[in-house]
Amino acid sequence: MAEFSLALNEDQITVRDWVHGFAVNVMRPVAQEWDEREETPWPVIEEAARVGIYSLDFFANAIADPSGITMVLALEELSWGDAGLCMSIMGSTLAIAAIMANGTPAQQAEWIPACFGTPDDVKVSAFGVSEPDAGSDVSSLRTRAVYDEAKDEWVLNGTKTWMTNGGIASVHVIVASVDPELGSRGQASFVIPEGTPGIRMGQKFKKMGIRASHTAEVVLEECRVPGSCLLGGKEKLDEKLARAREGVKTSGQAAMATFEATRPYVGSQAVGIARAAYEYALDYAKERRQFGKAIIENQAIAFKLADMKTRIDASRMLVWRAAWMAANHQPFLNGEGSQSKLYASETAVHVTEEAIQILGGYGYVRDYPVERWHRDSKIYTIFEGTSEIQRLIISRAISGVHIR
Ligand SMILES: Cc1cc2nc3c(=O)[nH]c(=O)nc-3n(C[C@H](O)[C@H](O)[C@H](O)COP(=O)(O)OP(=O)(O)OC[C@H]3O[C@@H](n4cnc5c(N)ncnc54)[C@H](O)[C@@H]3O)c2cc1C
């Protein structure tokens, strides 16, 4: 284990500055346009693939950093560039993380590159858990997967909702119930390869924020995939189901550790938006003059900025701690991953609202980016586990009590 230091090493600084350059030169100039268009920004994703930010190489190198920091540094910079564009570039990582966590080595080798495509033929991927009647309560999924033994195929039926990249992805990873009586222990994940009949996009949602990121329903009707598309394989699933049916208690630690490990990725994006708004508001407060002086000369404004900066830095520290813990396989005994996501997301909402206040009327109109950052920030308290669910996880972890 490395000795304690918060100093970034040369590689980390290089990655951070490189991604920051991409955010400044490629993302910022087109952020407002793609927000208004509410379409998938393929040219931006293609450019990210061309320079190597959206690539298996970058992803593999970033998560290989033993300190855990490289990925969260990159995500903060991309989200500082624009959260909607960031989600368009990085939304695929949900499916990739699911394949990494659950797939066999052969499945990982086959499907992870397919999620990215190539710089000449860029692809995105999508991960579907949420359903119209199963959001926070993922144990109640209705999407069913039934095994057709004669053909060695799985048949999926159901409706997924809120899927980032749903219907436009080359690889969809779908979580479905194979034995509804077992709740979440009766679920499995399936890869739906591109061109599979029986999967289609339902409605595409018109959102408040991160509007460059595509979010849609996905409908599965008699969707058949080969047996090899069950992540982890049939033998492992059968063993898991047998244990669940015998009532053998599993701690759920493995699944929880996976979620806790990816939460700082979400938190770091919230930090990026908050930092963008804070920097903008700080510059503005020094420039804007009312009553014969810069508005920052009023404590009411200066103290807002002091609080904004403090909360952003505290959020980043929580994100870095959780990312370091994940990389160093530390147990999240106090829900540290959830703490990072909870605090950073609520900070982003707070800081972007304060930034609007500091800009006054100019903060409220689309000629300035601050209202967009506020709209973008709100999703971070909702997806990947709402703030309430994060508090549930943290309070259960610290108390050992099954808080409801
Ligand atoms: C833009 C966007 C992108 C998304 N991308 C994806 C994706 O790619 N893949 C995917 O699978 N999902 C995705 N989601 C879904 C997202 O994860 C869910 O919206 C989220 O989990 C909440 O579920 P819900 O919307 O059904 O809300 P509900 O679960 O119905 O919650 C409603 C309210 O009740 C509260 N609540 C619920 N249960 C409890 C409880 N036990 N205690 C206290 N409060 C509670 C919640 O915190 C919330 O405030 C996305 C959503 C959006 C909006």
The ligand as a Gaussian input file, in Angstrom:
#p B3LYP/6-31G(d) Opt

LIG

0 1
 C      -31.306000      10.771000     -17.017000
 C      -31.415000       9.422000     -16.376000
 C      -30.539000       8.404000     -16.766000
 C      -30.640000       7.140000     -16.198000
 N      -29.831000       6.134000     -16.655000
 C      -30.070000       4.854000     -16.251000
 C      -29.408000       3.745000     -16.860000
 O      -28.570000       3.923000     -17.761000
 N      -29.730000       2.497000     -16.457000
 C      -30.662000       2.247000     -15.483000
 O      -30.906000       1.088000     -15.163000
 N      -31.306000       3.282000     -14.870000
 C      -31.048000       4.571000     -15.244000
 N      -31.734000       5.614000     -14.664000
 C      -32.736000       5.324000     -13.632000
 C      -32.377000       5.822000     -12.254000
 O      -31.349000       5.055000     -11.702000
 C      -33.674000       5.817000     -11.435000
 O      -34.452000       6.899000     -11.882000
 C      -33.421000       5.910000      -9.954000
 O      -32.848000       4.718000      -9.502000
 C      -34.702000       6.186000      -9.160000
 O      -35.713000       5.321000      -9.511000
 P      -37.179000       5.929000      -9.826000
 O      -36.983000       7.015000     -10.799000
 O      -38.087000       4.811000     -10.182000
 O      -37.644000       6.574000      -8.452000
 P      -38.349000       5.838000      -7.213000
 O      -37.569000       4.653000      -6.818000
 O      -39.785000       5.662000      -7.510000
 O      -38.167000       6.934000      -6.081000
 C      -39.036000       8.063000      -5.946000
 C      -38.669000       8.791000      -4.658000
 O      -38.879000       7.925000      -3.542000
 C      -37.696000       7.807000      -2.790000
 N      -37.589000       6.459000      -2.223000
 C      -37.769000       5.267000      -2.837000
 N      -37.554000       4.264000      -1.980000
 C      -37.215000       4.821000      -0.793000
 C      -36.850000       4.319000       0.492000
 N      -36.780000       3.011000       0.726000
 N      -36.559000       5.195000       1.468000
 C      -36.616000       6.528000       1.239000
 N      -36.954000       7.068000       0.051000
 C      -37.238000       6.234000      -0.936000
 C      -36.574000       8.080000      -3.781000
 O      -35.377000       8.454000      -3.142000
 C      -37.190000       9.185000      -4.611000
 O      -37.039000      10.406000      -3.936000
 C      -31.614000       6.894000     -15.196000
 C      -32.478000       7.926000     -14.806000
 C      -32.416000       9.152000     -15.396000
 C      -33.419000      10.195000     -14.985000

